[in-house]
Amino acid sequence: MLEDLDALSRRIQTVVQFAQNLQAERRALQARIQQLEQECQALKSQQAHEHDEFARMSERMARHDQELQAVRDETAQAHQSLETQLRDHQARSESLQQRLTTAQADYDRLRAVASGAQQQIELILERLPGAEA
């Protein structure tokens, strides 16, 4: 019977030791769970911060895209206006060139007519009485 009690005592000690080991493992696992929960919370916080940053950057990029499109539109309008002005100036230049050519032709014709008239006047003056011979 003493042997049975000794065996029972050893078994109780083994069970107690096993229970203590399980409690130590439980505490270690709870500490690990708590650490993982803190890491998870930190990652969630970081994710929320990065999401907010992404949203701000997306809004900023959208504003920049709108500004860029407005500048492109303005540039296109200015370009079109300048092209219209260029065509108008070219047409005016061609018109003025034609007028100059016409005026130059008229000038040359009038000069020839004036020269002819001058010669006729000189001939008439030579034929007048008292003209120097």
TANOR-V641050 format. One record per backbone hydrogen bond with DSSP energy under -1.0 kcal/mol. CO is the residue of the C=O (numbers start at 1). NH is the residue of the N-H. If there is no record, write none. Layout:
# TANOR-V641050
CO/NH
CO/NH
This chain:
# TANOR-V641050
1/5
2/6
3/7
4/8
5/9
6/10
7/11
8/12
9/13
10/14
11/15
12/16
13/17
14/18
15/19
16/20
17/21
18/22
19/23
20/24
21/25
22/26
23/27
24/28
25/29
26/30
27/31
28/32
29/33
30/34
31/35
32/36
33/37
34/38
35/39
36/40
37/41
38/42
39/43
40/44
41/45
42/46
43/47
44/48
45/49
46/50
47/51
48/52
49/53
50/54
51/55
52/56
53/57
54/58
55/59
56/60
57/61
58/62
59/63
60/64
61/65
62/66
63/67
64/68
65/69
66/70
67/71
68/72
69/73
70/74
71/75
72/76
73/77
74/78
75/79
76/80
77/81
78/82
79/83
80/84
81/85
82/86
83/87
84/88
85/89
86/90
87/91
88/92
89/93
90/94
91/95
92/96
93/97
94/98
95/99
96/100
97/101
98/102
99/103
100/104
101/105
102/106
103/107
104/108
105/109
106/110
107/111
108/112
109/113
110/114
111/115
112/116
113/117
114/118
115/119
116/120
117/121
118/122
119/123
120/124
121/125
122/126
123/127
128/131
